[in-house]
Amino acid sequence: MSDFNREIMELDGALDDLCHAAAKLGDAEDWVGKAILVTLEGMIDDLGLRVTELRAIRKAVKEVRKDV
């Protein structure tokens, strides 16, 4: 497996971990947990966008390699 694919998988795993943490914090009753959840949701959104972008880049690279 290429380093690029491995990095995408690692980012995907980190995104899963963040989602699990957000789900647990969603049940928090205190204001600190709720405040952390807002920050965590932003991180999840950003990381999700990066993973999507990297997958699109990987797909484009594969298409170019087929045409060469």
C-alpha positions as CSV (number, residue, x, y, z in Angstrom):
1,M,0.0,0.0,0.0
2,S,1.4,3.4,-0.9
3,D,2.2,6.0,1.7
4,F,-0.6,8.2,0.3
5,N,-3.2,5.5,0.8
6,R,-1.9,4.7,4.2
7,E,-2.1,8.4,5.3
8,I,-5.7,8.6,4.0
9,M,-6.6,5.5,6.1
10,E,-4.9,7.0,9.1
11,L,-6.9,10.2,8.7
12,D,-10.0,8.2,8.2
13,G,-9.3,6.4,11.5
14,A,-8.7,9.6,13.3
15,L,-12.0,10.9,11.9
16,D,-13.8,7.9,13.3
17,D,-12.1,8.3,16.7
18,L,-13.2,12.0,16.8
19,C,-16.8,11.0,15.9
20,H,-16.9,8.5,18.7
21,A,-15.5,11.1,21.2
22,A,-18.1,13.6,19.9
23,A,-20.9,11.1,20.5
24,K,-19.8,10.5,24.0
25,L,-19.5,14.3,24.7
26,G,-23.0,14.7,23.2
27,D,-24.3,13.0,26.3
28,A,-22.4,15.3,28.7
29,E,-24.5,17.4,31.0
30,D,-21.9,19.9,32.0
31,W,-21.0,23.1,30.1
32,V,-17.3,22.1,29.7
33,G,-18.3,19.0,27.8
34,K,-20.6,21.0,25.6
35,A,-17.9,23.6,24.9
36,I,-15.5,20.9,24.0
37,L,-18.1,19.3,21.7
38,V,-18.3,22.6,19.6
39,T,-14.5,22.6,19.1
40,L,-14.5,18.9,18.3
41,E,-17.3,19.3,15.7
42,G,-15.2,21.9,14.0
43,M,-12.2,19.5,13.9
44,I,-14.4,16.7,12.5
45,D,-15.7,19.0,9.8
46,D,-12.2,20.1,8.8
47,L,-10.8,16.6,8.9
48,G,-13.7,15.2,6.9
49,L,-13.1,17.8,4.2
50,R,-9.4,17.0,4.0
51,V,-10.1,13.2,3.7
52,T,-12.6,14.0,0.9
53,E,-10.1,16.2,-0.9
54,L,-7.3,13.5,-0.6
55,R,-9.6,10.9,-2.0
56,A,-10.4,13.1,-4.9
57,I,-6.7,13.7,-5.5
58,R,-6.1,10.0,-5.3
59,K,-8.8,9.3,-7.9
60,A,-7.5,12.0,-10.2
61,V,-4.0,10.6,-10.0
62,K,-5.2,7.1,-10.8
63,E,-7.1,8.4,-13.8
64,V,-4.0,10.2,-15.1
65,R,-1.8,7.2,-14.6
66,K,-4.3,5.1,-16.7
67,D,-4.1,7.6,-19.5
68,V,-0.3,7.7,-19.6
